[in-house]
Amino acid sequence: MVWSPPIVILNFKAYREATGSGAERLAYVAETVSKELGVKVAVAVQPTDVYRVSSKYDVTVLAQHVDHQGRGAGLDTSRRWP
């Protein structure tokens, strides 16, 4: 797959608001922006949302990897940085 600029890649991460029906809402917005502005838009969704989004919206769908972390950024907020 070869893409030409401009390209926007929207990473949905693992946030609750960006999975399931939330992923659909964001994909709809991405599709609308892509068509209105003539910009290539790809969305990186959770593996469980790949079919759900790719079958309904005209955007490139990328699958995120699967790991053992829970929802969110997976940051250890108890650790203090220098």
Buried (B, 14 or more C-beta within 10 A) or exposed (E): EEEEEEEBEBEBBBEEEBBEEBBBEBBBBBBEBBEEEEEBBBBBBBEEBBEBBBEEBEBBBBEBEEEEEEEEEEEEEEEEEE
